[in-house]
């Protein structure tokens, strides 16, 4: 091992150590090489672009439901983070909720900074406000856990190397845009950077707690996932499920953490 290699390796290890963060709720350590300000600003720009190119649902009732559920989940998240002394983690969040008219894309996502989009095709599977809360809690959890930033960090290191991450973000906006859209699952032709099963399971855990704190019965979550599993019918899974754990594993894991979630649930 050459001296130069040792120096580079040591620098990389120091950067990795300095960039470690802890996920709310689960306590998992993660690598974040992108600051909250950077990714929130990038997300706000890309969200605006996606919404401007999409057709928003003309159904005022359904749109209002998505916004209502989102606001309740938002308040639950803010209360949870404050209770843990971590309210500053939400600095820079500018929450927004939109319902996109698209009867083929069974999907929903939340960009960093609280930018949420639902597609109308997922609403029949939600069936009601409770089902929307399951999805909303899950997707918001991705943003709270910084999964998008984590995936972008991993991809940037793989593409340009540890020491060039900052330069890549500043000088290659096209790459940054593509990595962000892929990292949050915002689109229909993404294949490289969808959330890992680890991230999906973590979002299930966190989302269950957030929906419970928002006043939605977490025991309805397994029912939603049973309905989602039923639509596959042996064919390729819809985008929303493409990298999720198996249906049986997901439901079993959710039921295991149900007692924890129920501690946060106060039945109306």
Secondary structure as the mmCIF struct_conf table of DSSP 4:
data_model
#
loop_
_struct_conf.conf_type_id
_struct_conf.id
_struct_conf.beg_label_comp_id
_struct_conf.beg_label_asym_id
_struct_conf.beg_label_seq_id
_struct_conf.end_label_comp_id
_struct_conf.end_label_asym_id
_struct_conf.end_label_seq_id
HELX_RH_AL_P HELX_RH_AL_P1 UNK A 3 UNK A 18
TURN_TY1_P TURN_TY1_P1 UNK A 19 UNK A 19
STRN STRN1 UNK A 20 UNK A 22
TURN_TY1_P TURN_TY1_P2 UNK A 24 UNK A 26
STRN STRN2 UNK A 29 UNK A 31
BEND BEND1 UNK A 34 UNK A 34
HELX_RH_AL_P HELX_RH_AL_P2 UNK A 36 UNK A 52
TURN_TY1_P TURN_TY1_P3 UNK A 53 UNK A 53
BEND BEND2 UNK A 54 UNK A 54
HELX_LH_PP_P HELX_LH_PP_P1 UNK A 55 UNK A 55
STRN STRN3 UNK A 56 UNK A 56
HELX_LH_PP_P HELX_LH_PP_P2 UNK A 57 UNK A 57
HELX_RH_AL_P HELX_RH_AL_P3 UNK A 60 UNK A 83
TURN_TY1_P TURN_TY1_P4 UNK A 84 UNK A 85
HELX_RH_3T_P HELX_RH_3T_P1 UNK A 87 UNK A 90
TURN_TY1_P TURN_TY1_P5 UNK A 91 UNK A 92
STRN STRN4 UNK A 96 UNK A 100
BEND BEND3 UNK A 103 UNK A 104
STRN STRN5 UNK A 108 UNK A 111
TURN_TY1_P TURN_TY1_P6 UNK A 112 UNK A 114
STRN STRN6 UNK A 115 UNK A 119
HELX_RH_3T_P HELX_RH_3T_P2 UNK A 120 UNK A 122
HELX_RH_AL_P HELX_RH_AL_P4 UNK A 123 UNK A 126
BEND BEND4 UNK A 128 UNK A 128
HELX_RH_AL_P HELX_RH_AL_P5 UNK A 129 UNK A 144
TURN_TY1_P TURN_TY1_P7 UNK A 145 UNK A 146
HELX_RH_AL_P HELX_RH_AL_P6 UNK A 147 UNK A 160
HELX_RH_3T_P HELX_RH_3T_P3 UNK A 162 UNK A 164
HELX_RH_AL_P HELX_RH_AL_P7 UNK A 165 UNK A 171
HELX_RH_AL_P HELX_RH_AL_P8 UNK A 173 UNK A 184
TURN_TY1_P TURN_TY1_P8 UNK A 185 UNK A 185
BEND BEND5 UNK A 187 UNK A 189
BEND BEND6 UNK A 192 UNK A 193
HELX_LH_PP_P HELX_LH_PP_P3 UNK A 194 UNK A 196
HELX_RH_AL_P HELX_RH_AL_P9 UNK A 197 UNK A 213
TURN_TY1_P TURN_TY1_P9 UNK A 214 UNK A 215
HELX_RH_3T_P HELX_RH_3T_P4 UNK A 218 UNK A 220
HELX_RH_AL_P HELX_RH_AL_P10 UNK A 221 UNK A 230
TURN_TY1_P TURN_TY1_P10 UNK A 231 UNK A 234
BEND BEND7 UNK A 235 UNK A 235
HELX_LH_PP_P HELX_LH_PP_P4 UNK A 236 UNK A 238
HELX_RH_3T_P HELX_RH_3T_P5 UNK A 239 UNK A 241
TURN_TY1_P TURN_TY1_P11 UNK A 242 UNK A 243
BEND BEND8 UNK A 244 UNK A 244
HELX_LH_PP_P HELX_LH_PP_P5 UNK A 245 UNK A 246
HELX_RH_AL_P HELX_RH_AL_P11 UNK A 247 UNK A 262
TURN_TY1_P TURN_TY1_P12 UNK A 263 UNK A 264
#
